[in-house]
Amino acid sequence: MNTEKKSEDLANNTKEIESVFEEGKVKFFRMSQNYNNYLRRIDHKIEMSHKEGKSRPSVSVGIMLNGINYIIPLTSQYDSNWNNQMTFKVKELQKQSDDSYKEVVISCLKINNMHPALESELEYIDFEKQTNEKYKRLLFAEYDYIKNNIEVVTKKATQVYKKVTKSKLAVFVDNSVDFSKLESEYNKYDPSLIYEAPERS
């Protein structure tokens, strides 16, 4: 076989199987409800990917923990009682009634609920294809803030992971998903099976 042709084929094959996760890159995904149900049966603390018929985005910042790609659930809900060490507030500079500008929280990355990702169960969110202009603007605002603070998000995710799996600090263990258990079970997911949502505890 021609060596040059062989190298070209190898390059093409590598491109085809290139991961959707890229270090330092922010990407938004929707996760399949079936995979979400599967994970929730392993750990009830996993966030629901769908609520009231609407899917919730998850965000990849290209972080690998223990050799596994992780994604972080993004929620529009925010509770001021949430531990700031386990979450990341996404903000936007908004004009106030007196014409001044103020940073306000528009959503939150629940780092304590991040979990292993399966590429086959993720759908990339193309912002430009969103028909709801208000939602599209929100996605761009969230993306910009996370991108500008990606090092903060990555550092916080790594710290939370270590405090749960290594240091085993009670407040982190009690309020986070079981990363180790999820890592040992997530790739046993069988897409040919239908996983029912677990009873809410």
N, C-alpha and C positions, 0 to 999 in steps of 0.2 A: 504493500500500500504506500502511496506517496506520503512522505513525512509531513510535507506542508499541508496536505489535505487532512491528514490525521490531526494535526494541531488545530486546524480550523474547526473540525468537527468537535473536538474537545472543548474549544472555547464556546461554541454554540451550545453544547450540552450544559456547560457550567452556567451559562447565562440563563438557560431555561429553568434550572433548579435553584437560582439565586434566591436567597431568603428575602421575604418582604420586610424583614426587620433589618435596619441599618443603624449602626452605632452613631449616635448624635443626631439622628433624624426623628422628627415628630410625625407620627401618622395616626389617623383616626380610623377606627374599625367598628363594625357591628358584629357581635358574636352570635353564632347560631343558638337558638333557644334550646335545642336538644343538648348541645355541649354544656350550656349553662346549667340545665337541669342535672346533667351528669355530675358536674362539679359540686352543685348544691347538695347532692346526695352524699358526697364525700365530706363536705364541710358546710353546715347550715349558715355560716357567716358570709358565704359568697353572696355578692350582690346579685339581685335579679337583673337579667339583661333586658327584660321586657316588662313594662308596667302599663296597665290600662291600654293595651294594644299598641304601645309605642316602644320602639327599641331605644336602648340607652347606649351611647358610644363608649368605647374603651380606647385608651390611648397607649401607643407604644412610643417609648423614648429611646428604643434601641438597647435597653438594658438586659444583660444576661446575668442571672444569679445561679450559682452552682451549675453553670453550663446550659441553663435553660432560659429561653426567651420569656419574658414576663410582660403582661399588659396591665394597665391600671384603669379601673372603672372611673368614669367621669359622671358626676351627678350635679344637677342644677340646684339640688337641695344643699343648704348649709346650716349647720347648728353651731352656734358660738361656743357650745360646751364641748365640741369635739376637740380632742387633743391635737394641738398644732404640730406636735412631733410626728404624728401619724398621718397627717393630711397635708395637702398643699392647696392653698386658696388661689384660685384663678381670678385675676382682677382686670378691670378696664377703667380707663380714665373717662369719666362722664361729666357732661356739662350740667351744672346745677341751676336752679331757678334764678339765682343772683348772678348768673353768667360766670361764676367761678367753676373750677374743675376739681373733681374729687375722685380718687380711686375707690371703686366699689367692687365687692365680691360678686362675680357673675356665675361661678360654679366652683366645684371642688374635686380634686383628684384624691380618691380614697386609697392612699398608699397602703394602709393596713389591710386592704381587701384586694391588693394586686394578686395575680395568680398566673400559673403557667399557661402559655398560649399554644394553640394548635392552628397552624396556618390554614389548614383545610376548612376550619370552622369560623374563619374570619372573612368579612366582606369589607373591602376598602371603601371609605366614604370619600367620594369625589365632591368637594364643596361646590364646584361650579354646576353640578347637576341637580343641586337642591332647588326645588321650585318655590319653597317658602323663603322669601327674601329676608325676613326677620331672623329666621333660623340660620340662614346662610351667613348673615352678618355676625351672629353669635359664634358660629363655628370658626370663622376667620379671627375673631377677637380672642377666642380661647387658644387657637393655634399660635397666634402671635405671642401671647403672654407666656405660654408654656415653652415655646421655642427660645424666647429671650431669657428664660430662667431654667433651661434644660439641665445645667450643671447642678443647680439647687435641687431639682426634682430627683435626679440620678443619685446624688449624694444622700438625700433623705431616704430614698427607697433602699439603698444599700445599708444604711444605718438601721432602719426598721427591721430589715431582713436579719441582720446580725443580732439584734437585740432579742429577736424571737427565737432564732435557731441556735445561736451560740451562747449569748449571755443568759437567755431564758428569763428576762426580766418580767415579772408577773404582770405589770400593767400593759406591757406590749403583747404578751402571750394571750392574755384575757380578751384583748380588744382587736386582735388580728386573726386572719385565717391561719390554718395550720399549714405553713409552707412545705414542711418536710413531707407531710402526709399527701398533700396535693401532688408533689413532685413524684412520689412513688406510684401514684394512681392515674394521673392525667392521661398518660399515653396508652392506657388500657381501654380508652374510649373506643367504642365500636359504632361507627356512623350508620351501620345497617340496622341498629336497634333503636327503638323509641324509648327514651327515658322520661318517665313522668316526673313532674315537679314534686318535690317532697312536701310534706305537710309543714306549714310554717310553725316554728316552735315559739 
